Amino acid sequence: MSTEGPTSSPTEPPPRRPKVIKTNQQQVLLYVVLTLLLSLATVWGGRAMLHNSETLTFAVGPPNSDEALFAAKLATLLKNNASRFRIKIVNNADNAKALAQFDRKQADLAVLRTDTKVPLRARTLAILEHDLVLLLGPGNKKIKSLAELKKKKVAVVAENESSLAFVRSILDIPDGPDAAKIQMAPQGATLDKLFAPASGFGAVIAIVHASRAVRDKAYEQVARRGGFTLNAIDEAKALARRIPGISSETLTAGTLSASPEIPDDDLDTIGLEWLLVAQSRMSAGTAGELARVVYENKSALGLDNGFASRIEPASVEKDAYVMAHQGAADYINDDTKSFMDKYSDLMYLGAAALSVIGSIFAAIYAKITRIAPEKAGELSTAVLDVGERIEHAHSLDQLECLQDELEGILRGAVIGLRDGTISTDGLDTFKLGYEFVRDEIGMRRDYLKRHCGEADKIAQDTAPPQQDESKIVVVKTAQSA
C-alpha cells in the first residue's frame, strides 16, 4: 500500500506581470521628447510673435523733400531685406506740420533740424546730415563779424523759410524794420545775381547740406571769376554755447573749391544737424534694431543730392540737444553683442516653457499614466494561498510543488524589489507570511514522512505469513513414500 497517494502535476507558474519598468521608461522618454518639441514650438512661436511685422508711421514733408525721399529709401531697404519693419510714409505740407503730427503721437518717426522746436517725446536714432552756415561776401570784401551784417541787406539761401528765422536769431535781430533787411533769396538765384550791384545785397548767408556743398561745382565756378569771399564766423563757439541746437563746425581747406582753394585754410563756422527721431515710448528693441539697420546701410540710404550720405550714430552724451533713444544708445555703446545678449529673451522663454510644460507632463505621468509598482504586501495573498493548500497535500510530491511555488513567489519579489516593479510597502507583512507558510510546509513534510513510516510498519505486521514451498515439497514427498 502506497501512502504517497496520486502525484499531481506541478502547479502552473503565475502569468508574468507586464514589465512595469520598461513601460514607465517608455512613457518618461515619450514625455521628455514631447516636452522638448513643445518647448521648441513655443520658442519658435514666441520668436515669430516678437518678430512679427511692425508698421512704423514716418511723418515727413512734401514728397520731393529730402526727408520724404529718405523715408522712401528706408522703406524700400526694409522691404528688400525682409525686415519685420514696414514704413508707412505720411506726407505733410512742410516739415513743421510733420513734426506737429509727430508731437501728437500720430507718427513713430520723423526728421528734424536742430533749429526747430523739438517735440518733448523725440529721441534720436541717428544723425542724418549736417548743415553748414556759409557767410559769403561779394568779391574780395571780408566780413569781420556778424555784427557788421546788421547794417547790410542780407540774402538767405536755403530750402525753406525756417532758415530765415534761424539767421535772424543768430544775428540777434528782433522783429521790426531791421528784420526786413534779412530776406530769403529768390528761388533759383545764383551768387552772381545776388552779388550784382542791382540786387543791393551786401552779404549772403547760405545754409546748405555739408555733403551737398562738397559736390556743388557752382562755388568753384563763381570763385574763379572772383565772385565771392568765404568768411569765418569767429563767434561760432560762443553761438554754440548760447543757442541750443547750433554746433561749432570747421571747414577744411578746399571744401568749396579746389582751384582756387576755398577756404585756403581751415575755417570756423556754425552748423545744424538733421536728426532721425523716434517716439520715446518706442521699445528699446525696436529702436535698437532700426538704428542698426540705418547704421549698417548708410551707403544705401544716401540720396543722390548728397543728403544722408554721411550718417552718424546719435550722440549718447547726457547734454545732447536731443537725447539718444535708449535702444539706439544700447546698440552704440555695445556694438558687438554676445550670444547671451542676442538670444537671452529666447533662452528665458525656452526655459520658462520647458519648466511649465515639463511640470505638466510630470504631473500627468505621476497621477495618470504611470504604472505604479506592485506593493510587496499584496504578494502576501499569493503566499497565504499557498499556505491554504498545504493541508490538501497528501504526498511529498504535492508538497514539493507548493514549495517550488512559494520559492517562485519569493524569487519574483526579490527581482521586483531590485528592478523597481515591486515597492517595499508591506514588505514586513510579506516576510511574516512567507516565513509562516515555509514553516507550515516544513511541518507538513515532517508529518508526511512520519506517517509514511508508520503505514509501512503496519502493512508489514498485518501481511499473512508466506509458506515455504520447499518444505511443502518435502512433506508431500514423505507422504508419498
FENSULHU-V622744 format. One record per pair of residues at least 24 apart in sequence whose C-alpha atoms are under 6 Angstrom apart, sorted by the first residue. I is the first residue (numbers start at 1). J is the second residue. If there is no record, write none. Layout:
i=I j=J
i=I j=J
This chain:
i=3 j=452
i=4 j=395
i=5 j=395
i=10 j=401
i=20 j=421
i=35 j=357
i=35 j=358
i=39 j=353
i=39 j=354
i=43 j=350
i=51 j=84
i=53 j=84
i=53 j=85
i=54 j=84
i=54 j=85
i=54 j=86
i=55 j=85
i=55 j=86
i=55 j=87
i=56 j=87
i=56 j=88
i=56 j=108
i=57 j=87
i=57 j=88
i=57 j=107
i=57 j=108
i=58 j=88
i=58 j=89
i=58 j=107
i=58 j=109
i=58 j=110
i=59 j=90
i=59 j=98
i=59 j=107
i=59 j=110
i=60 j=91
i=60 j=95
i=60 j=98
i=61 j=91
i=61 j=92
i=61 j=93
i=61 j=94
i=61 j=95
i=61 j=98
i=62 j=91
i=62 j=92
i=62 j=93
i=62 j=94
i=73 j=301
i=108 j=278
i=108 j=279
i=109 j=277
i=109 j=278
i=110 j=277
i=111 j=275
i=111 j=276
i=112 j=274
i=112 j=275
i=113 j=273
i=113 j=274
i=114 j=245
i=114 j=272
i=114 j=273
i=115 j=245
i=121 j=279
i=121 j=280
i=122 j=277
i=122 j=278
i=122 j=279
i=122 j=280
i=123 j=277
i=123 j=278
i=123 j=280
i=123 j=323
i=123 j=324
i=123 j=325
i=124 j=276
i=124 j=277
i=124 j=314
i=124 j=323
i=124 j=324
i=124 j=325
i=125 j=276
i=125 j=277
i=125 j=291
i=125 j=314
i=125 j=328
i=126 j=275
i=126 j=276
i=126 j=313
i=126 j=314
i=127 j=274
i=127 j=275
i=127 j=311
i=127 j=312
i=127 j=313
i=127 j=314
i=128 j=274
i=128 j=275
i=128 j=308
i=128 j=311
i=129 j=273
i=129 j=274
i=129 j=308
i=130 j=209
i=130 j=210
i=130 j=272
i=130 j=273
i=131 j=208
i=131 j=209
i=131 j=210
i=131 j=271
i=131 j=272
i=132 j=207
i=132 j=208
i=132 j=210
i=132 j=271
i=133 j=206
i=133 j=207
i=133 j=270
i=133 j=271
i=134 j=205
i=134 j=206
i=135 j=205
i=135 j=230
i=135 j=231
i=136 j=203
i=136 j=204
i=136 j=229
i=136 j=230
i=137 j=203
i=137 j=228
i=137 j=229
i=138 j=195
i=138 j=228
i=139 j=226
i=139 j=227
i=139 j=228
i=139 j=229
i=140 j=229
i=152 j=202
i=153 j=181
i=153 j=201
i=153 j=202
i=154 j=182
i=154 j=201
i=154 j=203
i=154 j=204
i=155 j=183
i=155 j=184
i=155 j=185
i=155 j=204
i=156 j=183
i=156 j=184
i=156 j=185
i=156 j=204
i=156 j=205
i=156 j=206
i=157 j=185
i=157 j=206
i=158 j=207
i=211 j=306
i=212 j=306
i=214 j=255
i=214 j=256
i=220 j=257
i=232 j=267
i=232 j=268
i=232 j=269
i=233 j=268
i=233 j=269
i=236 j=269
i=236 j=270
i=245 j=321
i=246 j=271
i=246 j=272
i=247 j=271
i=284 j=326
i=284 j=327
i=285 j=327
i=287 j=327
i=287 j=328
i=288 j=327
i=288 j=328
i=288 j=331
i=291 j=328
i=373 j=421
i=373 j=422
i=373 j=423
i=374 j=422
i=375 j=422
i=375 j=423
i=375 j=425
i=376 j=423
i=376 j=424
i=376 j=425
i=376 j=426
i=376 j=427
i=377 j=426
i=377 j=427
i=377 j=429
i=377 j=430
i=380 j=430
i=387 j=437
